[in-house]
Amino acid sequence: MDNIAGKKSALSWVVNLSVIALVLLWTIPTFGLLISSFRDRDQITSSGWWTALSASERNVIVRAAAPDSAVKVGDVWTISGSVLEGASGTVTAFGITSRAPVDFAPGAVATHRNGTVITVESDGAYRLEYAEEPEGGKGQRLFVTLKSAPGVTLENYSQVLFSEGIGRSFLNTFTVTIPATVIPILIAAYAAYALAWMEFPGRTILIAVIVGLLVVPLQMSLIPLLSLHNKIGLGKSYAGIWLAHTAFGLPLAIYLLRNYIAGLPREIIESARVDGASDFDIFRRIILPLSFPALASFAIFQFLWVWNDLLVATVFLGNNENQLVMTGRLRELLGSRGGDWDILAASAFVSIAVPLAVFFSMQKYLVRGLLAGSVKGG
């Protein structure tokens, strides 16, 4: 009775719920990052992205003007200014010591232990009054709680998109990515056909070696490969990084394509051979058109990997201003400002814009290519 038509088994429900949970685990943080990319630094540091549509409060410490700037008005010396300092918001509370940072409401009068009378209005204007002319030194510290209305800003994207050299780096990334995606596909397609349908000594061993290369960390080969490039005159050039990405991507490419091509109907290929077609004709007229899902699947993986790469680009291109890729440019833009979450969030979405477009335009081929060869016809 468990397999009655129209009813799903318990395992099916578990699989479906697991997939939904995984999708949410990836989607929710990404959505939060997207919202944060449109918030300013103060909003990000004071409240979570889920509060973006509500007013937020933050505590700031402002130092009033120096005592030597006091002006005599009547019988008292006064210092005036604003705690907002160009920012926006409304003062909801203030204090004059770190132990009591929110003791006073806007407009209330606070008296410091040295006799200074302090007032902070809701619009941020503050006033300090001294009975006698104050001596020099640092200005009075004011602890202020500001309430800001929800809002969005494009300043983060403006800073990332229009910083100096970003356009050049965008073109450099395309210069690296497109050949580094096309070259391994061309080589792997020929190799996959040979390993799937051509008989030659050592074929099984060669397939085993290719599968083994899938688990070899590329970091192990960076320095030896760079030394080889320097010896043969490639140095830090586009040709060198194309060959490096080709070498790193070939094992996966050959593995995917070989599985797919090996699963194509044998009758089609044998009929073509009976009709006198050569291996090259079979490959060009039959294998390539039928293998497009697998080709597109690998193209997605390789494009995403090369576009988001920083390590290989740094090793084989360096930090030359004329050859700096997007990831390197964004790294320089951030510099030591690791706490600038607004710039980090905007940079993340600028860097993934093109890969997202590539993925969504070719996603229908992804699963078909990944499942290549897992099920063969009888």
KEKOL-594233 format. One record per residue (C-alpha): x, y, z; residue in one letter. Coordinates in nm, 3 decimals. Last residue first. Example, Ala and Ser with C-alpha at 12.3 -4.5 7.8 and 13.67 -1.06 7.14 Angstrom:
REM residues 2
> X / Y / Z / residuo
> 1.367 / -0.106 / 0.714 / S
> 1.230 / -0.450 / 0.780 / A
This chain:
REM residues 378
> X / Y / Z / residuo
> 1.924 / -0.075 / -2.322 / G
> 1.967 / 0.298 / -2.272 / G
> 2.224 / 0.431 / -2.038 / K
> 2.170 / 0.617 / -1.712 / V
> 2.453 / 0.792 / -1.528 / S
> 2.626 / 0.880 / -1.855 / G
> 2.556 / 1.250 / -1.833 / A
> 2.381 / 1.341 / -1.512 / L
> 2.595 / 1.654 / -1.476 / L
> 2.527 / 1.757 / -1.836 / G
> 2.152 / 1.724 / -1.809 / R
> 2.162 / 1.905 / -1.476 / V
> 2.347 / 2.203 / -1.625 / L
> 2.175 / 2.230 / -1.963 / Y
> 1.870 / 2.414 / -1.833 / K
> 2.104 / 2.644 / -1.637 / Q
> 2.247 / 2.806 / -1.951 / M
> 2.102 / 3.161 / -1.942 / S
> 2.068 / 3.152 / -1.565 / F
> 2.433 / 3.062 / -1.516 / F
> 2.576 / 3.311 / -1.765 / V
> 2.373 / 3.600 / -1.619 / A
> 2.475 / 3.498 / -1.268 / L
> 2.842 / 3.481 / -1.371 / P
> 2.813 / 3.837 / -1.512 / V
> 2.663 / 3.992 / -1.197 / A
> 2.884 / 3.801 / -0.952 / I
> 3.164 / 4.060 / -0.920 / S
> 2.929 / 4.358 / -0.891 / V
> 2.724 / 4.171 / -0.634 / F
> 3.022 / 4.103 / -0.409 / A
> 3.160 / 4.454 / -0.451 / S
> 2.833 / 4.603 / -0.325 / A
> 2.842 / 4.386 / -0.013 / A
> 3.210 / 4.457 / 0.059 / L
> 3.164 / 4.831 / 0.007 / I
> 2.878 / 4.843 / 0.260 / D
> 3.062 / 4.607 / 0.494 / W
> 3.348 / 4.852 / 0.534 / D
> 3.512 / 4.665 / 0.821 / G
> 3.784 / 4.512 / 0.603 / G
> 3.914 / 4.854 / 0.516 / R
> 4.274 / 4.741 / 0.469 / S
> 4.251 / 4.757 / 0.091 / G
> 3.889 / 4.745 / -0.016 / L
> 3.958 / 4.897 / -0.356 / L
> 4.274 / 4.687 / -0.388 / E
> 4.074 / 4.368 / -0.336 / R
> 3.812 / 4.494 / -0.579 / L
> 4.082 / 4.541 / -0.841 / R
> 4.224 / 4.194 / -0.780 / G
> 3.883 / 4.031 / -0.815 / T
> 3.816 / 4.232 / -1.129 / M
> 4.140 / 4.143 / -1.308 / V
> 4.465 / 4.343 / -1.307 / L
> 4.646 / 4.327 / -1.642 / Q
> 4.722 / 4.696 / -1.710 / N
> 4.792 / 4.773 / -1.344 / E
> 5.030 / 4.478 / -1.311 / N
> 4.939 / 4.300 / -0.990 / N
> 5.058 / 3.952 / -1.090 / G
> 4.945 / 3.776 / -1.405 / L
> 5.029 / 3.408 / -1.340 / F
> 5.032 / 3.404 / -0.959 / V
> 4.773 / 3.676 / -0.894 / T
> 4.540 / 3.542 / -1.162 / A
> 4.571 / 3.188 / -1.024 / V
> 4.479 / 3.305 / -0.673 / L
> 4.204 / 3.552 / -0.763 / L
> 3.949 / 3.343 / -0.947 / D
> 3.586 / 3.451 / -0.963 / N
> 3.574 / 3.473 / -1.343 / W
> 3.785 / 3.159 / -1.390 / V
> 3.569 / 2.937 / -1.169 / W
> 3.236 / 3.072 / -1.292 / L
> 3.340 / 3.032 / -1.656 / F
> 3.475 / 2.681 / -1.598 / Q
> 3.162 / 2.559 / -1.423 / F
> 2.924 / 2.712 / -1.677 / I
> 3.130 / 2.588 / -1.972 / A
> 3.128 / 2.240 / -1.820 / F
> 2.750 / 2.226 / -1.829 / S
> 2.733 / 2.386 / -2.174 / A
> 2.958 / 2.117 / -2.320 / L
> 2.756 / 1.845 / -2.147 / A
> 2.429 / 1.982 / -2.282 / P
> 2.583 / 2.032 / -2.632 / F
> 2.691 / 1.669 / -2.666 / S
> 2.443 / 1.572 / -2.940 / L
> 2.561 / 1.847 / -3.173 / P
> 2.930 / 1.767 / -3.103 / L
> 2.903 / 1.388 / -3.137 / I
> 2.716 / 1.367 / -3.469 / I
> 2.857 / 1.599 / -3.736 / R
> 3.200 / 1.691 / -3.598 / R
> 3.286 / 1.375 / -3.406 / F
> 3.146 / 1.138 / -3.668 / I
> 3.326 / 1.331 / -3.944 / D
> 3.652 / 1.323 / -3.745 / F
> 3.617 / 0.952 / -3.681 / D
> 3.566 / 0.893 / -4.053 / S
> 3.227 / 0.836 / -4.211 / A
> 3.204 / 0.545 / -4.455 / G
> 2.832 / 0.465 / -4.433 / D
> 2.916 / 0.170 / -4.207 / V
> 3.097 / 0.413 / -3.980 / R
> 2.788 / 0.633 / -3.957 / A
> 2.572 / 0.334 / -3.876 / S
> 2.813 / 0.234 / -3.600 / E
> 2.796 / 0.582 / -3.449 / I
> 2.417 / 0.598 / -3.450 / I
> 2.378 / 0.241 / -3.324 / E
> 2.605 / 0.304 / -3.025 / R
> 2.349 / 0.540 / -2.873 / P
> 2.524 / 0.815 / -2.671 / L
> 2.630 / 0.718 / -2.318 / G
> 3.001 / 0.720 / -2.392 / A
> 2.967 / 1.079 / -2.511 / I
> 2.819 / 1.188 / -2.180 / Y
> 3.070 / 1.013 / -1.957 / N
> 3.360 / 1.134 / -2.174 / R
> 3.231 / 1.490 / -2.165 / L
> 3.213 / 1.508 / -1.787 / L
> 3.549 / 1.339 / -1.723 / Y
> 3.729 / 1.528 / -2.001 / I
> 3.608 / 1.862 / -1.866 / A
> 3.684 / 1.776 / -1.504 / L
> 4.040 / 1.672 / -1.590 / P
> 4.089 / 1.966 / -1.834 / L
> 4.014 / 2.254 / -1.596 / G
> 4.348 / 2.292 / -1.422 / F
> 4.547 / 2.254 / -1.743 / A
> 4.327 / 2.500 / -1.931 / T
> 4.342 / 2.747 / -1.644 / H
> 4.722 / 2.737 / -1.658 / A
> 4.732 / 2.756 / -2.039 / L
> 4.512 / 3.066 / -2.040 / W
> 4.719 / 3.213 / -1.753 / I
> 5.039 / 3.177 / -1.953 / G
> 4.892 / 3.315 / -2.275 / A
> 4.767 / 3.620 / -2.085 / Y
> 5.117 / 3.694 / -1.965 / S
> 5.328 / 3.661 / -1.652 / K
> 5.625 / 3.475 / -1.794 / G
> 5.563 / 3.297 / -2.123 / L
> 5.932 / 3.273 / -2.210 / G
> 5.990 / 2.897 / -2.187 / I
> 6.180 / 2.923 / -1.857 / K
> 5.934 / 3.168 / -1.699 / N
> 5.640 / 2.946 / -1.787 / H
> 5.814 / 2.644 / -1.636 / L
> 5.877 / 2.834 / -1.312 / S
> 5.510 / 2.933 / -1.303 / L
> 5.410 / 2.569 / -1.346 / L
> 5.640 / 2.454 / -1.066 / P
> 5.505 / 2.733 / -0.836 / I
> 5.136 / 2.672 / -0.902 / L
> 5.140 / 2.291 / -0.912 / S
> 5.063 / 2.202 / -0.552 / M
> 4.803 / 2.480 / -0.527 / Q
> 4.598 / 2.296 / -0.791 / L
> 4.496 / 2.039 / -0.531 / P
> 4.485 / 1.687 / -0.689 / V
> 4.138 / 1.534 / -0.651 / V
> 4.031 / 1.556 / -1.016 / L
> 4.374 / 1.432 / -1.127 / L
> 4.280 / 1.082 / -1.013 / G
> 3.989 / 1.070 / -1.258 / V
> 4.227 / 1.167 / -1.538 / I
> 4.476 / 0.899 / -1.433 / V
> 4.202 / 0.633 / -1.428 / A
> 4.094 / 0.733 / -1.780 / I
> 4.455 / 0.705 / -1.900 / L
> 4.487 / 0.359 / -1.744 / I
> 4.173 / 0.244 / -1.924 / T
> 4.298 / 0.379 / -2.259 / R
> 4.641 / 0.219 / -2.226 / G
> 4.648 / 0.067 / -2.575 / P
> 4.400 / 0.213 / -2.826 / F
> 4.031 / 0.165 / -2.908 / E
> 3.833 / 0.476 / -3.000 / M
> 3.478 / 0.538 / -2.877 / W
> 3.483 / 0.687 / -2.525 / A
> 3.846 / 0.780 / -2.468 / L
> 3.882 / 0.924 / -2.818 / A
> 3.557 / 1.116 / -2.791 / Y
> 3.658 / 1.259 / -2.453 / A
> 3.999 / 1.368 / -2.582 / A
> 3.848 / 1.556 / -2.877 / Y
> 3.592 / 1.730 / -2.655 / A
> 3.851 / 1.800 / -2.386 / A
> 4.075 / 2.000 / -2.620 / I
> 3.797 / 2.223 / -2.749 / L
> 3.638 / 2.264 / -2.406 / I
> 3.977 / 2.343 / -2.248 / P
> 4.031 / 2.628 / -2.500 / I
> 3.683 / 2.785 / -2.476 / V
> 3.673 / 2.860 / -2.103 / T
> 4.024 / 3.000 / -2.058 / A
> 3.976 / 3.189 / -2.386 / P
> 3.664 / 3.362 / -2.245 / I
> 3.786 / 3.415 / -1.888 / T
> 4.120 / 3.592 / -1.929 / V
> 4.020 / 3.863 / -2.176 / T
> 3.683 / 3.893 / -2.002 / F
> 3.865 / 3.962 / -1.675 / T
> 4.089 / 4.217 / -1.846 / N
> 3.781 / 4.397 / -1.980 / L
> 3.640 / 4.434 / -1.627 / F
> 3.982 / 4.536 / -1.498 / S
> 3.994 / 4.821 / -1.749 / R
> 3.651 / 4.938 / -1.641 / G
> 3.748 / 4.927 / -1.272 / I
> 4.059 / 5.137 / -1.327 / G
> 3.962 / 5.432 / -1.107 / E
> 3.648 / 5.376 / -0.906 / S
> 3.327 / 5.411 / -1.101 / F
> 3.162 / 5.077 / -1.032 / L
> 3.267 / 5.034 / -0.667 / V
> 3.212 / 5.390 / -0.546 / Q
> 2.887 / 5.425 / -0.738 / S
> 2.773 / 5.087 / -0.612 / Y
> 2.818 / 5.195 / -0.250 / N
> 2.671 / 5.540 / -0.314 / E
> 2.349 / 5.391 / -0.445 / L
> 2.169 / 5.451 / -0.118 / T
> 1.858 / 5.315 / 0.044 / V
> 1.649 / 5.444 / 0.332 / G
> 1.489 / 5.359 / 0.663 / P
> 1.457 / 5.655 / 0.903 / A
> 1.741 / 5.709 / 1.148 / S
> 1.721 / 5.725 / 1.527 / K
> 2.032 / 5.861 / 1.695 / L
> 2.146 / 5.790 / 2.051 / T
> 2.413 / 6.038 / 2.164 / V
> 2.703 / 6.019 / 2.405 / F
> 2.869 / 6.361 / 2.420 / L
> 3.239 / 6.403 / 2.498 / R
> 3.343 / 6.756 / 2.596 / Q
> 3.611 / 6.915 / 2.382 / G
> 3.979 / 6.862 / 2.439 / K
> 4.203 / 7.117 / 2.608 / G
> 4.217 / 7.492 / 2.667 / G
> 4.068 / 7.661 / 2.971 / E
> 3.707 / 7.760 / 2.994 / P
> 3.600 / 8.122 / 3.052 / E
> 3.382 / 8.116 / 3.361 / E
> 3.021 / 8.010 / 3.420 / A
> 3.043 / 7.771 / 3.125 / Y
> 2.752 / 7.683 / 2.897 / E
> 2.751 / 7.403 / 2.639 / L
> 2.492 / 7.393 / 2.362 / R
> 2.399 / 7.109 / 2.127 / Y
> 2.201 / 7.096 / 1.803 / A
> 2.120 / 6.741 / 1.694 / G
> 1.761 / 6.799 / 1.578 / D
> 1.630 / 6.641 / 1.899 / S
> 1.811 / 6.905 / 2.108 / E
> 2.124 / 6.849 / 2.318 / V
> 2.180 / 7.061 / 2.632 / T
> 2.489 / 7.080 / 2.854 / I
> 2.558 / 7.292 / 3.160 / V
> 2.925 / 7.277 / 3.268 / T
> 2.970 / 7.275 / 3.645 / G
> 3.276 / 7.051 / 3.664 / N
> 3.054 / 6.759 / 3.764 / R
> 2.858 / 6.805 / 3.441 / H
> 2.507 / 6.940 / 3.447 / T
> 2.250 / 6.804 / 3.202 / A
> 1.953 / 7.008 / 3.084 / V
> 1.686 / 6.824 / 2.889 / A
> 1.610 / 6.922 / 2.529 / G
> 1.640 / 6.567 / 2.398 / P
> 1.595 / 6.315 / 2.682 / A
> 1.873 / 6.253 / 2.930 / F
> 2.018 / 5.940 / 3.087 / D
> 2.115 / 5.763 / 2.765 / V
> 2.496 / 5.735 / 2.793 / P
> 2.505 / 5.688 / 3.172 / A
> 2.829 / 5.507 / 3.255 / R
> 3.005 / 5.649 / 2.949 / S
> 2.939 / 5.999 / 3.074 / T
> 2.760 / 6.304 / 2.926 / I
> 2.441 / 6.139 / 2.804 / G
> 2.197 / 6.166 / 2.519 / F
> 1.857 / 6.037 / 2.410 / A
> 1.630 / 6.024 / 2.105 / T
> 1.836 / 6.242 / 1.870 / V
> 1.692 / 6.235 / 1.519 / T
> 1.873 / 6.121 / 1.207 / G
> 2.096 / 6.225 / 0.923 / S
> 2.473 / 6.265 / 0.913 / A
> 2.655 / 6.587 / 0.828 / G
> 2.810 / 6.631 / 1.172 / E
> 2.499 / 6.500 / 1.352 / L
> 2.616 / 6.619 / 1.695 / V
> 2.562 / 6.980 / 1.598 / S
> 2.732 / 7.294 / 1.727 / G
> 2.736 / 7.551 / 2.005 / S
> 2.990 / 7.653 / 2.271 / I
> 2.895 / 7.911 / 2.532 / T
> 3.063 / 8.135 / 2.790 / W
> 2.825 / 8.286 / 3.039 / V
> 2.737 / 8.634 / 3.172 / D
> 2.594 / 8.772 / 2.851 / G
> 2.712 / 8.556 / 2.562 / V
> 3.086 / 8.495 / 2.574 / K
> 3.206 / 8.266 / 2.293 / V
> 3.383 / 7.935 / 2.351 / A
> 3.629 / 7.822 / 2.082 / S
> 3.907 / 7.770 / 2.340 / D
> 3.694 / 7.495 / 2.495 / P
> 3.736 / 7.269 / 2.189 / A
> 3.421 / 7.187 / 1.993 / A
> 3.212 / 6.897 / 2.114 / A
> 3.328 / 6.537 / 2.084 / R
> 3.070 / 6.299 / 1.950 / V
> 3.016 / 5.939 / 2.056 / I
> 2.755 / 5.749 / 1.862 / V
> 2.482 / 5.504 / 1.955 / N
> 2.260 / 5.368 / 1.682 / R
> 1.889 / 5.338 / 1.630 / E
> 1.707 / 5.203 / 1.329 / S
> 1.377 / 5.291 / 1.164 / A
> 1.209 / 5.005 / 0.983 / S
> 1.235 / 4.878 / 0.626 / L
> 1.599 / 4.770 / 0.658 / A
> 1.532 / 4.580 / 0.980 / T
> 1.600 / 4.239 / 0.817 / W
> 1.943 / 4.370 / 0.715 / W
> 2.054 / 4.377 / 1.077 / G
> 2.109 / 4.696 / 1.276 / S
> 2.379 / 4.942 / 1.391 / S
> 2.678 / 4.840 / 1.178 / T
> 2.478 / 4.811 / 0.855 / I
> 2.287 / 5.135 / 0.910 / Q
> 2.604 / 5.332 / 0.984 / D
> 2.781 / 5.192 / 0.677 / R
> 2.511 / 5.288 / 0.433 / D
> 2.249 / 5.049 / 0.301 / R
> 2.200 / 4.937 / -0.060 / F
> 2.460 / 4.656 / -0.044 / S
> 2.299 / 4.539 / 0.278 / S
> 1.983 / 4.443 / 0.088 / I
> 2.183 / 4.225 / -0.151 / L
> 2.379 / 4.066 / 0.134 / L
> 2.052 / 3.977 / 0.306 / G
> 1.924 / 3.816 / -0.014 / F
> 2.247 / 3.615 / -0.037 / T
> 2.213 / 3.510 / 0.328 / P
> 1.852 / 3.396 / 0.265 / I
> 1.917 / 3.219 / -0.065 / T
> 2.192 / 2.975 / 0.034 / W
> 2.036 / 2.827 / 0.348 / L
> 1.694 / 2.860 / 0.185 / L
> 1.798 / 2.644 / -0.109 / V
> 1.949 / 2.386 / 0.127 / L
> 1.627 / 2.371 / 0.331 / A
> 1.416 / 2.331 / 0.017 / I
> 1.639 / 2.047 / -0.103 / V
> 1.615 / 1.874 / 0.235 / S
> 1.236 / 1.910 / 0.235 / L
> 1.215 / 1.749 / -0.108 / N
> 1.448 / 1.464 / -0.015 / V
> 1.263 / 1.394 / 0.312 / V
> 0.927 / 1.404 / 0.133 / W
> 1.050 / 1.160 / -0.129 / S
> 1.184 / 0.928 / 0.142 / L
> 0.844 / 0.922 / 0.312 / A
> 0.688 / 0.793 / -0.008 / S
> 0.466 / 1.009 / -0.223 / K
> 0.114 / 0.902 / -0.299 / K
> -0.054 / 0.937 / -0.640 / G
> -0.014 / 0.572 / -0.735 / A
> -0.009 / 0.343 / -0.432 / I
> 0.347 / 0.249 / -0.339 / N
> 0.301 / 0.228 / 0.038 / D
> 0.000 / 0.000 / 0.000 / M
